[in-house]
Amino acid sequence: MLSLESPLPGGETLDLWDLSVDPGERDDLCDGDLCPFLTVYQLKPLRSQGPLFAKGVPVIARVEGSERYASGSKVRPNTVYSLRLTHGEFTWTVKKKFKHFQELHWDLMRHRILMSFLPLSRFALQGSQSEGTILGLPSLPHGGEVSRRPSSKQKHLEMYLNTLLEMNLYRDHHAMTEFLDVSQLSFIPDLGPKGVEGMILKRSGGHRLQGLNCAGHHQVCYRWSKRWLVVKDSFLLYLKPESGTISFVLLFDNGFNIQVGKKPTETKYGVRVDNTCRSLILKCSSYRQARWWCQEITELVEDKGKDFLRLHRYEGFVPPRKETPARWFVNGAGYFAAVADVLMHAQEEIFITDWWLSPEIYMKRPVQSDAWRLDLILKHKAEQGVHVCVLLFKEVELALGINSGYSKRALMLLHPNIKVMRHPDHVSSIVLLWAHHEKLVVVDQSVAFLGGLDLAYGRWDTHEYRLADLDGDNCLGSKGGAALPGRDEARLDLATNQHLWLGKDYSNLIAKDWVQLDKPFEDFIDRCQTPRMPWRDVGVAVHGMAARDVARHFIQRWNFTKTVKPKYKGPGFPYLLPKSPRATPLQLPFAVPGAQTTNVQVRGWEVLRSVDRWSAGLHECSIYNAYLSVIKDSQHYLYIENQFFISCADGRSVLNTVGDAIVDRVLLAHSKKKPFRVYVLLPLLPGFEGDIAQGGGNSIQAILHFTYRTICRGKASIISRLKASMGEDWKNYISFCGLRTHGELHGKLLTELVYIHSKMLIADDRRVIIGSANINDRSLLGKRDSELAVLVEDTELMTSVMNGQAYQAGKFALSLRLDCFRCILGVTSDLDIQDPISDCFFHEVWQARAVSNASIYDQVFRCLPTDAVQSHRALRDYVSVENLASVSPVMAHRHLQKVQGHLVQFPLEFLAEESLLPPLNSKEGMIPVEVWT
């Protein structure tokens, strides 16, 4: 397997995909014959579906038995024949009465007569006859033969049906396909077993929706409609027979239940199928038929789709998956490049959901052409027949400027195969405060990326954390990129481009928030005066069954959005179908070089999420449960990187207990006199626009208030509770730090914080949580923002060191931690960082380096925030003094040479004498407290 390495600025290397190609070279995308799954996007009316059976593969029928029963006032009993059918790897059962055979016979006879009169069809018939095929219809036994020789009649019916199935003229006729209960969805391997199909009547309504969207979805006013029902191992759907359009998809989940009878269905011969989001009522022609549907669905689901019928560990919606190849990514450069390569190998579907998506983002850099621009990659794949589905968070425009409306328009103008939906509608859904915060990319339901990285401006970065672009002395703004319909942009010759960050991608969100996103290639901050803010983030890629689980989550959200928003109800926005977990290929179509298999005896890779009725139609907070469990069960250390750290429950403003769990774990270690370390990395300032020299603004101060309340201020804070039990000994257990870097811009020394956007927890070099969830109530409780994460555990162990002793560490977790420590501490040898809990490392390396670096930065730049400023008055005095970098650049350079890595102490005393809550008469003060926590 070929593996390439691509140099990045600063000497860092990035593993590329072994199948990496130029975007213009891969035009051999499979068609419907080679990619049968694409059929789900090309469904036709039932009576004009065309051939459904695989060429050269016989369809074999066997009459396995019959049942006789009395019906109503009829004297003669009815007979139902059980037919077992086989077509290649697919087997299924149908039950038919003799009258159904008679109806089939007459339909095929009419078809035969019609074909003989049509001029063109006559040639087809003659051609078939010349091949030796007998086109005459076999005879049916007479009805009177039933009582005399039932076994003989079964044999005759079996021969009759098999004779018909050997003739293409009759086998592919719609009367035959309806008789056999088959459709275009029957023989798609990725959808799993054939399942159960047939024509039914279904009742409208039954949705359980939040907010004003529920109008018209109740059970008082309803109508009956004729639909073709398809039941697979993990979902059911029904479609309109006259058009083939899928009208609804019901995913099986822990709320699955099926009942028969008038009482639960309020209709004669009714069947009720429930999941968490809907009660679907079906009407059958008889009680026997209703019981048959119930039995077949129950057996299929409980045998093949049982993974989804109950809640699993951490109250999650899917079980742990074993032997899952996975790979971590630290920072956006490697993550974006890997996503781009996988997108270029998409053959069927691309799913993307982001809090914010920038269509014109470049996935590989430096940029020498438009080949690796996200929107053009998606356009190229859509032209090849790939279906691209994008879900965007619909923001409250007065409060947030990410302009999802522009992103939607820009993408949907590219090609009809690109569909973009936004959610929620704030008034109708009564959701004004919460967001869809998850970030994921899924390709062909086989490879999934997730974590903290939106495909958006400002996220792409390397371990170098540059403050200026490659051409730092060139202060000219950038305008570049290919012009697309509706976007009149000046162009830069990208062949001579010297920038890593073009246009809006060069950013510093605290200096200035993004504006005019509909002009993507125009700068919005001065590259001569303002350094960019480096962005630290963590993502992960996964294959196989776990990727199917991530795809299922996206499909659930997509279908839910289509159901609740009237503008998406038409066929222009199709329902999506999950591939069967039982159909996961043994050989991956493509893989991430360097992907490590998390192979454990009991557990492996587990998809976790925070969702609620407003976001996905049901409630789950498995991310929160996993955090609490991993912290409680940890034995040696916890390493946390997170954008927010708001915890320690008080029952009023803060409800999550992650901070409390950390306190309990440290107190346990102290009581047993065992070493235990907690490393917490946070951004030095919240990511809101504001001048920290003037206090930072109300938004920044509000987040700082709740962060300090969690860490060190107030009786409920972590440090206050630890001090009460062990005094100053708390410093042996827990460390709070941030990241900072420095550089030159136009010959001027400057510094900037590294914005930590990661959402990651590593425990004991064995367990890792990576996702989109921050440590706060918004992300963890489930009832607020929607989030997605994964828990990775592996027993692919390798020898390491823990507290001076040999220790078997998980390969995935250890390699990730070592990469983080190398980058943060600026070390080149793993010997200094191998043991994360030794006194030598914790005090003499980690703590000492954080203190030293922070002291140097304060001396040279008089940085903010700092412990030297504890009041607004002190802040004014502090910023009035010129810093060393301005007074004596030569001396400042000498000091900065002593900086090692990026680690600095988190300033616990910054503005400690001030109340940081927003004034009640400010707009931030009028916002509910839940927005900040």
N, C-alpha and C positions, 0 to 999 in steps of 0.2 A: 504494500500500500504506500503510495507516494505521499510524502509530507514535505511541505515547503515552509520556509521561514521568510517573512517579509520584514525588512528593517523599518523601525519607527524612529521618529526624532528622539535623540538622546541615546541611541544605541540599543534601546529595548527591542526585543524580537517578538513576533507574534506568529503562532502556528496557524497556518491557513488550512482550509479544507482540502482533503486529498482529491476532491473532485472539482476544485475551483476552476472556473472557466471565465472567459470574457463574456459579458452579457450578450454580445452580438453573435456568439458562436453556437449557442444551444438552441437550435430550431427543430430538433427531432422530437418534439413533445408527442407523447402517445395520443392516439385517437381513442374513440369510444370502444373499439374492439380490444385494444391493449390496456386501456384504463376503464374497465366497466363501471367503476364508481361514478364517472362523469355522467352516467345515465340519469342519476338523480336530479340533474339540472336540465334534462331534456325529455321529460315525461310527456307522453302523448295521450290523447283520448283513448279510453279502453278499447274501443272498437276499431282503432286504427294504429295499434301499437307496432304492427309488423311482427316479424319472427322474434320469438322470445327465447327459444331453446338454442343451445350451443350447437353449431354445425358439427355434424358427424357424431354427436353424442346421443344415444338412443334414450327415449322415454319409455320406461317399462312400468306397466300397471299390474297390480295383483289384487284380486278380491280376497281380502283376508277373512271375511265373515259377513254375517247379516244379522239384523235384529228385527223382530216382528213385534208390533205393538198396535193396540186399538186406539183409534182417534175419534173422539166425539161420538156421533150416533152411527158411524159406519159399522156395518156387520163384518165385512172382510177386513182383516188386519193389514196395516201397512208394513212394508219391508224396506229397511234402510241397509244399504250395502256399504261396508267399510273398505275403501280403496287405498292401498299403499302404493305410492308412486316413487320412482327413482329416476333421477336425471343427473348423471355424473356423481358428484359428492353430495348432492342434495336429495333428501328424502322427506316426504310429507304424506299426510293422511287427509282424505276428504270423505265425506259421507253423502251418499246420493240415493234417492229413491228411483224406482224403475221409470217413473214418469220423467225424471231428469234425463235418463238415457233416451227416452222417446223424443223429448224436446231437442236434444242434441242431434239425434238422427234426422229429424225434419229440417233443422237449420242447415245441416251439412248437405242434405239433399237439395234444398233450395240453392245453396251455394254452388253445387255441382251443375245444376241446370243452368244457372245464370252464367257460369263460366263457359259452358258449351255454346252459348249464344253470342258471347262477346268475341269480336274478331281477333283481337290481340290475345285474349285469354285462350282461344282455341289452339293457337300455336303452342302455348305453354303446356296445354293438356297433351297435345300430340307429342311434344318433346318428352314429357314425363312418361308417356306410354311407350315411346321408343326405347326408354331406358329399362323397360321391363316392369314398371310399376303398374299395378292394377288399380285403377281409379274408381271402380265400382264400389258402392257402399255395401259392406257386409250386412247381413240380415240380423234383426233383433229377434230374440225368442218372444213368443206370444205371452201375454199376461197370464193366460190360463195355465201355463207350465209351472208357475211358481209353487202352487200347492203340491204338485205331483213330484217334481224333481228339483228341489231347491239347490242342491249341490251342483247338479248339472247346469242349472241356469247360471250360477255364479261362474262356472267355467266358461260357459258360452259368452257371458258379458265380458269376462276378462279377455277372451280371444277377440271379441268384437272390438274392444277398446284398443288393444295392442295392435290390431290390424290397422285401425285408423291412425294410430300414432306413428306407424311406419311410413305414412304418406304425408309429404310436406304440405300438399294441398289442403288436407284436413287438419293436420297437427297445428298449423299456424293460424287457423281461422279463429276469429274472436269468440265464436260459440264454444270451441274446444278449450280455449284458454280460460274462459269464464267457468266452464264445467270443471276444469282441473284446478280452479282457484289460483291462477298464476297471473303475474303482471310483469312490467318492466323491472320491478323491485325484487322479484323473486330470486334471481340467480346471480346476485352480486356478491362475490365472496367476502368483500370487506364488511358487508352488512350482517354476516353471520349466517345461521341456518335459514332455510326457506321460510320457516315460521308459519303463521296462520293468516289466511286471506279470505275475503269474501265480501259480497254486497250486503250492506246493513242499512237500517235507518238510524240516524243519530239525532239527538236532541241538542238544540243550541243552548248556550249558557253553561252554568256550572263553574265558571272561573272564580277563583278567590283572589281578588285584586284589592290593592290599597288605594285609597284616594278617590277622586271623582271619576277615574277611569272605569270604575265598576259599573257605571250606567250601561244597561243593556246586556250585562253579563250575569244577571241573577236568574233564578229559576221560576219566576212568576210569569213573565212573558217569554214564550219560547216557540220554536217551530221545529218540525221534523224535516230532515233532508236525507235523500238517498246518497250514500257515499260508499266508496270502496275502502274497506278496512284492511290494513296491513299491520300485523303484529310481529315484531322481531324480538330478539332476546333481551334488549335493554330499552325498548321504546315501542310505541305504537303510533300509527298515523292514519289519517283518512284523507282521501283525495276525491275530487269531483270527477265522476266517470266521464262526463261530457267533454272535459278539457284536460284531464290529467293533472290539474294543479293541486298540490298538497295544501289542504285547508287547515291542518293542525297537526302538531307533533306532541305527544305526551311521553315524557321521559319517566321511566320507572325509578322510584326513589324509596326512601324509608316510609313514605306515606302510602305505598302501594297497597291496594286492597281491591278485591273483586267480589261482587255479590250478585245473586240472581233472585228474582221475585218481585212481586208488586209493591211490597212494603218499602224496600230500599230504593226502588226505581220509580215508584208512582206510575207505573205503566204495566200493562199485561205483557208477559213474555219479555221483560226487560232485563238488561245486564248493566250493572254499574261498575265502572272502573275508576278508581281513585288514585291520585298521587297528591303530593303536598299542595299543588297549585290548582287542581281542578277535579271535579266530579263529572265524568263523562257517562251519559246515559245512552245505551243502545237498545233498539227494539228488534226482536227477532220474530219469525213467523210462527214459532211454536215454543212451548216450554222445553221440549226435548232439544231443539236447536240452541236455545239459550243456555241450557246446561252444557251442551257440547262446547260452545264458545268459551264458557267459564272454565271448563276442564282443560281445554287445549291451551288457553292463555296461561293458566296457573302452572301447568306442567312445564311449558316453555320457559316462563320467566324464572320459576324457582330452580329449574335445572341449569339453564344457561346464563341467566342474568342476576344471580343471587348476590353478586358483589354490591349491587346498588340498593338492595331491599332492606338494609339495616344500617344504622350508624356504626361507625368503626371507632378505633382508638381516637381519643381526643374529640369524640362526637363528630368525626369527619365523615364526608359523604362517600369516600372510597377507601379501600383497604391499602395497607402497605404493599408495595410491589417489589419483588425480589429481582436480583440480577439486572439492575437497571443501569445502563451506561450513562454517565453524567459527567459534565465538565463545568468547573466554575470559571468566572471571568471577573477580574478586578480592574475596574475602570472601563470607559466606554470604547476605547480603540479596538481591543480584541473582541468585545461583545458585538459591536456594530459590524465589524468585518465578517465575523462568523454568521451573523444574521443575514448579511447580504449574500454570502455564498450559498446558504441554505435556500434563500428565496429564489436564487437562480436555478435551483434544482427542483423547484415545485412543479408538479405535474397535474395536480387536481385542485387543491384548495390552499388558500393563504388566509389565516385568521390573524387579525391584529386588534388589540385593544390597548389604549393608553389614556392616561389622564390628560396628556397633551401630545399631539403629534404634529410635527412640522414636515409637510410633504417634500420640501426642497432640501432636506438634510442629506449630507454626503456621508456614505457609509464607510468609505475607505479614503485615506488621505496620506500624503498631500494630493490634492485634486488636480489631475491633469486632463480630465475630460468629464463629460456628464454621465459616463457609463455607470457609475456607482451612486447616482442620486436616487433616493428612495422612490419618489413618484415615478421616475422613468423606469426603474426596475419593475414596479408594479404594472405599469403600462405595458411593458414588454411581455411580461408573463400573461397579462390579460389578453393580449393579442394572440398568444399561443393557445388560448382556451382555458387557462387557469381561472378559477373563480375566486375573487378577492373580496373578503368581507371584513369591514373595519367598524369597530364600535368605539365611539368617542364620548367622553363626558361632556354633557351640555352644561356649560357654566352659567351662572348668573352674571350677565355681561357688565352690570354696574359694579360688581365686586371683584371680577377677575378678568384679565385681559388676554386670555390664551386664544381667543378667536377661533373656536372650533367650527363655527359656521364657514369661515374661509377654508379651513382644512377640508371640510366635507365637499365644498364646491370644487376646490382645486382637484381633488381626487376623482370625483364622479364625472368631471368633464373629460377625463382621459380615455375611458372605454366603458361600454355597457356592462362588461364583466366585473367592474369594480363597484361595489355597493357599500355605502357608508350610512350608518344610523347613529343618531345622537340620543342620549338619554341622561337625565329624566326631563320631562316637561314639568316645570317647577310648580305651576298652579294646579294642573289637573292631578298630579301625583302627590301634591302637598309635601314636596321635598324641596326645601330652600337652602338648607344648611349643609347637606352631605354631598359627597362626591364619589364617582367611580374612580378609584385611585390605583387600581391594579394595572400592571404592564405585562403584556405577553405577546408572543408571536408563535403561531403554530403553522407548520407546513405539512400538508397531506395527512394530518392527524398522526404523524409518525415522529416528528421532531418538534420540541417545544422549547422556547426561551422565556424566562421570566426573571423577576427580580425588581430592582429599584430603577432601572433605566427606561425612561420614555424615549421613543425615537423622536427627539426634539432638540431644539437649540440649546447650546450650553453644556450638553451632557458628554460629548466626546472628549476624552482626555487620556493621557498616558501616565505612567508612574513618575514622569518628570515634572508634571504639574507646572507647566510654563505659564508665566504671567503675561508674556508678550508673544506675538506670532513669530513665525520663522523669520519674516522680514520686519523685525521689530523697529528698525530705524526708518522704515517707510511709513509715513503717517497718512498716506492717501487711503481713502476708504475703498472698499471693494464693491464692485458690481459685476456679477457674473452669472453664468448659467444659461441654459437654453430657454428661450421664450416659448411658452405654451399658450394655448388659446385662452384669451381673457387676461393674460398677464404680459403687459408691455414693459419689458425690462431691458435696460442697457446691458450689453454683454462685454465681458472681459475674456481675453484669449486665455483659456484655462491651460493651454499647453505651456505657457510661461508663468503660470500662477505660483506665487511664493507664500501663499497663506494656507494655514491649517483650518482656520475658522473664517468662513466667508460671511459677509453681511451680518445678519442678526445672530449668527452663531458665535460671534465675538461678543461676550456678554459679562456683566457683573451685576447680578440681580439685586445686591444691596445698594450699589451706586445708582442704578437705574433699572426699573422693571421694563420688560419688553413692550414696545409700541409699534404700530403700523406693520403688523405681521403679514399683511397683504403685499408688502414690498420686501420680500425675503432677502434680497441681495444688497440692500442699502444698510450701511452702518447706522446704529442708533446711539453709540457712545463714541467718544473721541479716543482713538487708538493711541494718540500721542500723550494724552494726559491720564487716562484711566486704564489700569491693568485689568486683564480678564480675571475672573474668579475661577480658580481651578475647581474641578468637580470630581469628587471621589464617590464611586458607586460599585455595587457588586451585583452580578447576575449569574445565571446558571442555565445550562442546556441539558435536556434530557430526551431519551429515546423510548420507543417501545410502549409498554402498557401505561407507564406514567405519563407519556405524552398524550395517549388517548384520554387519560383522566383530565388533563389540562384542557384538551379540546372539548371534552364533554361539558366542562364548566363554561367555556366560551359559548358553546351551542345553547346551553340552557339560558344564558343571558341574552343571546341574540334572539332566540325564539320568544323569550319573555317580552323583550322590547317590541318585537313585531306584534305580539298579542295586545299589548297595552296601548300602543300608539296608533291611532286610526290611519295616519298617513302612510304607515308601512304595511297595511293589511293586504294590499294588492300583490299580484304575482311578480311585480318588479323587484320586490325584496323577498327572496325565497326562504322558506323554512329550511333549516340545516338538519342533517341527519348524522348522529354519531356512529362511527365505525365500531364494530363489535370488538370487545376486549378479547374475545376468543379467536379473532381473526388476525391478531398481531403477527406480522411475518417473523419467521425465525431469522432470516437474513435481512438486515437493515438495508434499505435502498441507498443510503449514504450515512456517514457517521462523522462525528467530530474527532479529528486526530487529538489524542491526549485524553479522550473521554475515559473515565475510570468507572469500572463496574462496581456499584455498591451492592455487594453480594452478602446478605446476612441470612442467618438460619431462620429467624423469626420475622424480622423487620427489614425494611430496605428503604424505599423511597415513598414518601407519603405526601400527597397533595392536600394542602390546608387552605382554608379561606375564611373570610369574614363577609357574610352576605345577610340581607334581611328581605322582608317582603317587598320593600320598595325597590330593591336593586335586582333581585333574582326570583322573587316569588316565595322565598322561604328563608328561615333564619338558621345561621350557623356561625359559631365563633371558635372553630377548631384551632386557629392560629393562637388565640389567647390561651386555650387549654394546653396547647403544646409548649408555649413559653413557660407557663407555670410548672408543668411536669418536668421539662428539661432542667430548669433551675433547681427544683426540689431534688431531683435525682442526681445532680452533678456531684462529682467526688473530689475534683482537684481545682478546677478553675472555670471561670466564665469570661468570654471575650465578647463584648458587645460593641457594634458600630451602629449608630442610628441617628437619623435626622432630628428626632425629637426624643425627649426623655421626661415624660410627664406621667407620674404614677404616685403610689402611696395613697391608698384610698382613705377618704374621710367621709364617704357616704353622701356627700353633697356635690362639691365641684369636681372631684375626681373619684372614679369608681374602680378602675383596674388596680390589681394588687401585684403587679410585676415587681415594683420596688419593695413591697412588703415581703415577697418571696425571697428577694436578694438578702434582705435584712435577716430573715429567719435562717437562711443557709449560712450566712457569716456567723451568726450567733451560735449555731450548732457546731461549726468548726472551732470557734473560740472555746466553747464549753468542753470539747473533746481534746483541745490543745493540738489540733492538727492544722497543717498549712492549707490555706485556701485563698485564692486570689480572684479578684473581680476587676476586669479592665473595662472601663466605659469610655468610648470615644464619641464625642458630640461636636457639631459645628460650634465654633466660638461665638457666633451670632446667628440668630434665626434668619431665614432667607426671605426677608421682606425689605422693600426699598426704604431707606432711611439713613440719615447722616448720624452716625454714632457719636461724632464729635459734639453734636447738639442733643445727645440723649437717645437718638435712634428712632424716634417716632413711637406712637402708641402701639402699633402692631408688634414691633420688635420687643418693646418693654413688656407687653402682655405675655408673650411666650417666655421671656426671661423670668418673669414672676413665677410662672408655674414650673419652669425648669429648676429654679433655685428652691422653690418650695419642696420639690422632690428630693433634691440633693442635700441641701444644708440649712435651709431656713424654715424655722417652725418646728414644733415638737414632733410632727408626723414625718419629718424628713429622714432620709437614710442616715446621714452622718449624726444628726441629733440623737436618734435612737441607738446607734452604735456607741456613741460617746456615753450615753446614760448607762450602758452595760459594761463598757471596757475602757472608758477614758480615751486617751490618745492612742491606744493600741489599735484603733480602727485603721490607722495608716498602714498597718501591716497586712491589711486584707483587701482594701479597695482603692482604686485610683480613677480619677476623673481627668480626662485630657482632651485636647483638641489638636488640630493640625494647622501649621502655618508654613509658608515658604517665602522666598524673596527672589529678586531678580533686578534687571535693569530695563528701563523703558526710555528710549531716546536719550541714553546716557545718564539717566537719573536712577539712583537706587530707590527701590520701593519694596514693600511687603504686602501680602494679602493672605487672609485665611484660606485654607483649603476647605471648601464646602463639603461636609460629609453628608451624603444623601443615601448612604447604604442603609439597609435594614437587615442586619445579620447578627446571629448569635452562634458562637462556637463553644462547645462544652467538652472538656476533657480530651481534646483531640480525637473525639469519637462521633460526636453528633453536631449537626449544623442545621440551622434554620436560615433560609434565604428567601426573601420575598419583597413585597411592596408595603408591608405593614410597619408603621411607626410604633414606638412604644408610647402610646397615649390612648385615651378612650375612643377617639374617632376611629382608629384603625383596629382596635382589639375587641371592642364589645360586640361587634357584628351588627348592631342596630343602626350604625352610622355609616361611615365610608365602606365601600366594598373593597376587598383586598384579596390577594392570592399569594401563597407562599408554599415552600416545600420543606420537609424535614428529611434530611439525609443521614442515615446510619449505615455503617458498613463494618464488616469484620474481615475485610481485606487488610490485614494488619501488617505493620512494619515496625521494626525495633526503633524506639526513641528513648527519651529520658523524661522522668517525672520525679521531681524532688530528689534528684541525685541517683535514682534507681532506674534500672532497665524497665521499660514500659512498652507495651504493645499498643501503638496508636493506629487509628484508622487512616488509611492512605489519603482519602479525600479530604478529611478535616485537617490533618497535619500539613499537607501540602498547601492548603489554603491559608492556614495560620502563618506558616513560615513566609509565604509571599507577602502577607500583610506586614509582618514584623520587619522583614528586610526593607520594604519600602518606607515604612514609618520611621524606623530607627536609623536607616542609612548604613546598614551593616552589609558586609560582603560575605562573611562566613556564618554558616548556620550554627557553628559551635556556641556562639554567644547567645543564641536565641532558642536553642533546642529545648531547654528545660524552662517551661513558662511559670513555674511556681517556686523555684529556688530563691532563697534570700538574696543571693548574689545577683541574679537577673532582675528580680522585682525592685530591689533598692538601688543597686549600683549601676544597672543599665537602664531600666525603664524609668524609674522615678528620677534618677539623677539626670538623665538626658532631657526629660521633660522640664525639669527645673532649670537646667543650664540653658537650653534653647530659649525658654520663655524669658530668662534674664537678659540674654544677649539681644533678643528682639526688642525688649523694653528699653535697653540702653541705646540701641541704634535708631529705632523708629518711634519710641514712645507710643507703643501700640495700644489700641483699644479693641476689646475690653482688657482691663488690667486690675489687679488687686490694689494698685496704688490709688485708684479712684473709687471712693465709697459714697460720694454724694455728688449732686449736680454742681455744687459750688467747687468741689475739688476737680470736677471734670473741666469746668471753665478755666481753672488755673493750669491744669495739666496740658490742655491743648494750646495754651497761649505760649508755651515754651518751644522754641525751635529744636528739632531733633538733630542727633549727631549726623545722620545721613545727609542732611542739608548743610550743616556747619562744616563738617570735616569728612568728606567722602572717603579719603584715603584711610583714615582711622576706622571709619565704619566698615570698610572692606576687610580690614584686619580682624575686627571683631566677628564679622560674619563668616570668616573662614573656620571658626570654631563651632559653627552650627553643624550638628550631625542629624541628618534625617529631617523629619517634619514635626516631630512630637513636641508639644508644649503643654504645660499645666493649664487646666481649665481654671479661670480666675473666679474663685468661689466668693470673693469679697466685693466684686464689682457692683457699685451702687447699692451696697448692703444697707445703707442708711435711708434709702428712699423707698417709697411705695411705688411699685412698677405697674400696678393695675391701671388701666386706662381711666381717665376722668369720666364720671357718669354723663357729663354734658358733651362728650365727644362721640363721634359716630362709632368708634371702636368700643366705647363704654356702653353704648346701647345694644351692642350685639350680645346675644346670649353667651354665657360663660362656656357652654358646651362647644362653641366654635373653636375656642382656643385649646381646649383640653382633649 
